[in-house]
Amino acid sequence: MKILIVEEEIYLAQSIAGKLIDFGHECDIFAAVNDALDQEGRYDVVLLSTNLSGQDFYPVIRKFADDIILLMVSYISNDTVTAPLKAGAHDYIQKPFMIEELIRKINHYHRFKQLQKRCALFEDYLSHQLGNIQLPESLSMPLPLMVKTNYQKQADAFAFAFAREAGRPLKYLPLSDASSLAALKNVEEEYILYMPEFQTLKKSEKEAFLEAIAGRDVITSTTEKFEGEGLETVELVSEHKIFDRTEILTIDDYVKFIIHNYQSKFPDTELSKKLGISRKSLWEKRKKYGIFKKK
């Protein structure tokens, strides 16, 4: 990692840098705040002394706010620790310190930053994949809950939104995975369990599963008919039945899906050719399905 050290005790700074270099890091040292502020580019970590005679170190915190900022302090007070942490620094280490403790803090916050980036990626992906799916106005429903749907993504969107509204973590245990039923017993109570694909279970497994989730905070889903007693249900039906790996579409459903989703991308001549039908048949199917081509 690339590390910026702002410390006016030059021998201390050089000692820290030498040991960090031994661990494979790259270090830049500055005794003056203004010199540190003149640096272009990004650093992974900023080691900032709060004992800089007559120098205001807060501009360093503001400039490198997106990096990991660790304070190096001689004593703990509001000026050296509390206020800088409120301003955006991540943590502090008190002088004198063991280099191993500094490395531990650096690695900890580096992993934390990486997790933040991964979480942001997943949030963006889920928002893109599930953001346009219509959900009930109210998600306040008792658990355990069965979501009946013809489109698996609707159940997925419901489960994520339900957990977000409840302010609780969601645990994903798909029932198509044989290990999920065993894992159910060991999940901590703070989690809402999302166990979709109920339709993949055998009849005896379905009965055992329903018994196992009685009284548990579980959301499950099925793309088949469900008439189980004693389990709250909500039905989410997509206006257009589309591809889903848990079901096989009929020929009519397939043709309807292709026309609805691709008629704006291909001219009728090419679309009918891809479907293996005539342009007249394509027109008749639009009329049958109630699909109108936008001009």
Backbone torsions as a table, in degrees:
resi	resn	phi	psi	omega
1	MET	NA	153.9	176.8
2	LYS	-93.6	122.7	-171.5
3	ILE	-122.9	132.1	175.6
4	LEU	-102.0	127.5	178.6
5	ILE	-114.0	120.1	176.8
6	VAL	-112.8	102.2	-174.1
7	GLU	-153.7	124.4	-178.0
8	GLU	-79.9	-17.4	173.2
9	GLU	-80.7	92.1	-168.1
10	ILE	-62.7	-35.7	180.0
11	TYR	-68.2	-38.2	176.1
12	LEU	-63.8	-44.6	-179.6
13	ALA	-61.3	-42.7	179.8
14	GLN	-66.5	-36.8	178.0
15	SER	-64.5	-44.9	178.8
16	ILE	-62.9	-45.2	-178.4
17	ALA	-62.6	-41.7	-179.3
18	GLY	-60.7	-42.2	180.0
19	LYS	-70.3	-37.0	178.0
20	LEU	-67.3	-36.2	177.7
21	ILE	-63.7	-36.6	177.2
22	ASP	-62.1	-26.0	178.1
23	PHE	-89.6	6.2	175.4
24	GLY	94.5	10.0	-179.7
25	HIS	-93.8	160.9	176.9
26	GLU	-109.7	130.3	-173.0
27	CYS	-125.5	140.8	168.9
28	ASP	-118.1	135.8	-176.9
29	ILE	-117.0	134.6	174.7
30	PHE	-140.9	136.7	177.8
31	ALA	-91.8	-22.9	-177.6
32	ALA	-108.0	136.5	179.7
33	VAL	-59.3	-44.1	-177.8
34	ASN	-60.3	-37.1	178.1
35	ASP	-65.6	-39.5	177.8
36	ALA	-65.1	-37.7	-178.7
37	LEU	-70.1	-22.8	-179.9
38	ASP	-76.3	-9.3	-176.6
39	GLN	-73.4	136.5	177.0
40	GLU	-98.5	158.7	178.6
41	GLY	87.4	-176.9	-174.3
42	ARG	-108.2	151.1	170.9
43	TYR	-117.9	150.1	175.0
44	ASP	-76.6	-38.4	-176.0
45	VAL	-138.6	141.0	173.2
46	VAL	-120.0	119.0	174.5
47	LEU	-97.6	110.6	-170.5
48	LEU	-117.5	117.5	175.0
49	SER	-74.2	137.6	175.1
50	THR	-97.1	8.7	177.8
51	ASN	-114.0	70.1	-179.8
52	LEU	-114.9	103.6	-173.0
53	SER	-54.4	117.7	175.4
54	GLY	67.4	12.3	-178.7
55	GLN	-114.3	138.5	176.6
56	ASP	-89.3	112.5	-176.6
57	PHE	-89.9	-4.5	-177.5
58	TYR	-63.8	-33.1	174.9
59	PRO	-58.9	-30.4	177.3
60	VAL	-65.9	-42.5	178.9
61	ILE	-62.3	-41.6	-178.9
62	ARG	-68.9	-42.3	-177.1
63	LYS	-67.0	-39.5	-175.9
64	PHE	-104.8	34.2	-175.6
65	ALA	-61.1	-26.7	-179.0
66	ASP	-85.2	-4.7	179.7
67	ASP	-101.0	173.3	176.7
68	ILE	-82.2	117.3	-178.1
69	ILE	-110.6	116.2	177.9
70	LEU	-113.6	125.6	-180.0
71	LEU	-83.9	137.6	172.8
72	MET	-108.1	113.5	-171.0
73	VAL	-121.3	146.8	176.7
74	SER	-86.6	-29.8	178.2
75	TYR	-151.8	160.2	-175.2
76	ILE	-100.1	123.6	177.5
77	SER	-154.5	178.5	177.0
78	ASN	-62.8	-40.2	-177.0
79	ASP	-71.6	-35.0	-174.7
80	THR	-91.4	-25.1	-174.5
81	VAL	-127.1	-60.8	-170.8
82	THR	-59.7	-52.1	-178.3
83	ALA	-66.1	-44.2	177.5
84	PRO	-62.8	-34.9	176.7
85	LEU	-64.6	-40.7	177.5
86	LYS	-64.7	-28.8	-178.5
87	ALA	-78.5	-13.7	177.0
88	GLY	135.1	-7.1	175.2
89	ALA	-67.3	154.0	-174.5
90	HIS	-91.9	-38.7	-175.5
91	ASP	-164.3	178.6	178.8
92	TYR	-139.5	160.7	174.0
93	ILE	-138.6	135.2	-173.6
94	GLN	-92.8	132.4	177.3
95	LYS	-75.2	145.5	-11.0
96	PRO	-76.7	151.9	-177.6
97	PHE	-135.3	158.1	175.6
98	MET	-80.2	138.1	-179.6
99	ILE	-61.0	-30.4	178.9
100	GLU	-63.9	-35.8	178.2
101	GLU	-68.7	-39.4	177.0
102	LEU	-64.0	-44.2	178.3
103	ILE	-61.0	-40.4	179.4
104	ARG	-60.6	-45.2	179.9
105	LYS	-65.4	-42.3	179.1
106	ILE	-60.4	-47.1	-179.2
107	ASN	-65.2	-38.7	180.0
108	HIS	-61.0	-49.7	-177.3
109	TYR	-74.1	-27.2	174.1
110	HIS	-65.2	-45.0	177.1
111	ARG	-62.8	-39.5	179.0
112	PHE	-61.4	-43.5	178.0
113	LYS	-62.4	-41.8	179.0
114	GLN	-63.3	-40.7	177.7
115	LEU	-64.6	-38.6	177.0
116	GLN	-59.7	-42.7	179.9
117	LYS	-66.0	-41.1	178.7
118	ARG	-64.7	-42.5	179.2
119	CYS	-62.4	-41.2	178.7
120	ALA	-62.7	-39.7	177.1
121	LEU	-61.6	-47.3	-179.1
122	PHE	-65.0	-38.9	178.7
123	GLU	-63.0	-43.3	178.7
124	ASP	-63.5	-41.7	-179.5
125	TYR	-64.0	-46.8	-179.5
126	LEU	-64.4	-39.5	179.0
127	SER	-62.8	-39.7	179.1
128	HIS	-69.2	-42.4	-176.2
129	GLN	-76.0	-35.5	-170.9
130	LEU	-116.7	-5.7	-172.1
131	GLY	-64.4	-27.9	-176.4
132	ASN	-94.9	5.4	-177.6
133	ILE	-83.4	130.5	-179.1
134	GLN	-73.0	132.7	178.7
135	LEU	-126.2	161.1	177.0
136	PRO	-59.0	149.1	179.3
137	GLU	-61.3	-37.9	179.1
138	SER	-112.2	131.3	178.2
139	LEU	-105.9	7.8	-178.5
140	SER	-77.9	92.5	-178.0
141	MET	-135.4	146.8	-179.7
142	PRO	-71.4	149.2	176.2
143	LEU	-108.5	151.4	2.3
144	PRO	-71.1	157.2	-172.2
145	LEU	-138.8	137.3	174.6
146	MET	-105.6	125.8	175.5
147	VAL	-101.3	117.1	176.8
148	LYS	-97.2	125.6	-174.9
149	THR	-152.4	156.9	172.9
150	ASN	-100.0	5.9	-175.8
151	TYR	-146.0	110.1	-171.6
152	GLN	-58.0	-33.3	-177.9
153	LYS	-64.3	-26.3	176.7
154	GLN	-65.3	-41.2	177.2
155	ALA	-65.6	-40.1	178.3
156	ASP	-60.5	-47.8	-179.4
157	ALA	-61.5	-40.5	179.7
158	PHE	-61.7	-46.8	-177.2
159	ALA	-62.8	-44.7	179.7
160	PHE	-64.7	-43.1	-179.7
161	ALA	-66.5	-39.2	179.5
162	PHE	-60.1	-48.3	-178.6
163	ALA	-66.1	-38.6	179.4
164	ARG	-64.2	-43.0	179.7
165	GLU	-66.7	-34.6	179.6
166	ALA	-79.1	-13.0	-179.1
167	GLY	68.3	35.0	-177.8
168	ARG	-128.1	152.5	177.4
169	PRO	-72.0	150.9	-179.1
170	LEU	-110.7	133.6	177.7
171	LYS	-110.6	124.6	-175.6
172	TYR	-97.7	115.9	179.5
173	LEU	-133.7	84.3	-178.4
174	PRO	-65.5	136.9	-176.3
175	LEU	-73.3	-12.8	174.5
176	SER	-72.7	-13.3	175.4
177	ASP	-92.6	119.2	-174.4
178	ALA	-60.2	-24.1	-176.9
179	SER	-81.8	-10.7	-174.3
180	SER	-65.9	-39.7	-178.8
181	LEU	-63.1	-40.2	177.9
182	ALA	-68.3	-37.1	-178.5
183	ALA	-68.4	-24.8	-179.4
184	LEU	-54.2	-36.5	-175.0
185	LYS	-69.1	-24.4	-171.0
186	ASN	-106.5	5.4	-178.7
187	VAL	-80.0	134.0	-178.9
188	GLU	-65.9	151.0	-173.1
189	GLU	-67.3	-18.1	-179.0
190	GLU	-66.9	-21.3	-176.2
191	TYR	-84.3	146.4	161.0
192	ILE	-93.3	126.1	-178.3
193	LEU	-89.1	129.2	173.6
194	TYR	-109.9	110.1	-174.8
195	MET	-123.7	78.6	-177.4
196	PRO	-77.8	178.6	175.1
197	GLU	70.9	42.0	177.1
198	PHE	-57.9	-30.5	-176.7
199	GLN	-68.4	-12.8	-179.7
200	THR	-83.2	-10.8	-178.5
201	LEU	-81.6	151.5	171.5
202	LYS	-73.8	164.4	-175.8
203	LYS	-57.4	-45.7	-179.5
204	SER	-65.7	-35.4	178.9
205	GLU	-69.6	-35.5	178.8
206	LYS	-62.5	-44.2	-179.9
207	GLU	-63.6	-43.2	179.5
208	ALA	-65.4	-38.8	-179.8
209	PHE	-65.5	-45.2	-179.6
210	LEU	-62.6	-35.5	176.1
211	GLU	-67.9	-38.9	-176.3
212	ALA	-68.5	-30.7	-176.2
213	ILE	-94.7	1.1	178.3
214	ALA	-58.6	125.4	-179.7
215	GLY	79.6	1.3	-179.6
216	ARG	-101.1	154.8	177.8
217	ASP	-84.3	83.0	-173.7
218	VAL	-126.8	136.7	168.5
219	ILE	-113.6	123.4	175.8
220	THR	-121.9	172.4	-177.7
221	SER	-150.0	157.5	177.5
222	THR	-147.4	148.2	173.7
223	THR	-103.2	7.6	177.2
224	GLU	-109.4	173.2	175.7
225	LYS	-65.8	143.0	179.2
226	PHE	-140.8	125.8	-179.9
227	GLU	-130.4	30.8	-179.2
228	GLY	-66.6	140.8	179.6
229	GLU	-91.3	150.4	175.6
230	GLY	81.3	8.1	179.8
231	LEU	-127.9	122.7	178.0
232	GLU	-60.8	139.2	-179.4
233	THR	-129.8	150.3	172.2
234	VAL	-135.5	137.9	-177.6
235	GLU	-108.8	126.1	178.2
236	LEU	-122.3	110.7	-176.2
237	VAL	-113.2	126.1	177.6
238	SER	-77.0	142.3	179.7
239	GLU	-64.4	-36.3	179.6
240	HIS	-121.7	115.7	179.7
241	LYS	-69.6	122.0	-174.9
242	ILE	-126.2	178.4	-175.7
243	PHE	-55.6	137.4	175.1
244	ASP	-154.9	135.1	-172.3
245	ARG	-71.2	-7.1	-179.1
246	THR	-94.0	1.8	-177.5
247	GLU	-146.9	163.0	176.5
248	ILE	-112.3	126.5	-178.9
249	LEU	-80.0	150.2	170.8
250	THR	-74.8	166.0	178.3
251	ILE	-60.0	-43.1	179.2
252	ASP	-60.7	-43.8	179.3
253	ASP	-63.3	-39.1	179.7
254	TYR	-64.0	-48.6	-179.2
255	VAL	-62.0	-42.6	178.9
256	LYS	-60.1	-43.2	179.7
257	PHE	-62.3	-46.5	-177.7
258	ILE	-63.5	-45.0	-179.3
259	ILE	-62.7	-47.1	-175.9
260	HIS	-63.5	-39.7	-172.2
261	ASN	-94.1	-16.9	-174.3
262	TYR	-121.7	-1.4	-177.5
263	GLN	-68.4	-20.6	177.9
264	SER	-86.4	-11.0	-177.3
265	LYS	-100.6	-23.5	-177.9
266	PHE	-128.4	146.2	172.4
267	PRO	-68.4	158.3	-176.0
268	ASP	-56.5	-37.3	-178.9
269	THR	-60.6	-45.0	-178.4
270	GLU	-74.3	-37.3	-179.1
271	LEU	-66.0	-43.4	179.3
272	SER	-65.8	-35.3	178.0
273	LYS	-64.6	-43.1	-180.0
274	LYS	-64.5	-33.1	179.5
275	LEU	-84.2	-10.5	-179.9
276	GLY	74.3	29.7	179.7
277	ILE	-130.7	168.6	179.2
278	SER	-82.3	165.7	177.5
279	ARG	-64.5	-32.9	178.2
280	LYS	-65.3	-42.7	177.9
281	SER	-63.3	-36.7	178.0
282	LEU	-62.4	-44.0	177.9
283	TRP	-62.2	-42.3	-179.9
284	GLU	-64.3	-37.7	-179.9
285	LYS	-70.6	-36.7	174.4
286	ARG	-58.1	-45.0	-179.9
287	LYS	-64.0	-41.0	-179.4
288	LYS	-63.9	-42.7	-176.2
289	TYR	-86.7	-8.4	-178.8
290	GLY	72.4	33.6	180.0
291	ILE	-103.6	126.0	-178.6
292	PHE	-112.2	129.6	-178.3
293	LYS	-79.5	127.9	178.5
294	LYS	-74.8	138.6	-179.6
295	LYS	-97.0	NA	NA
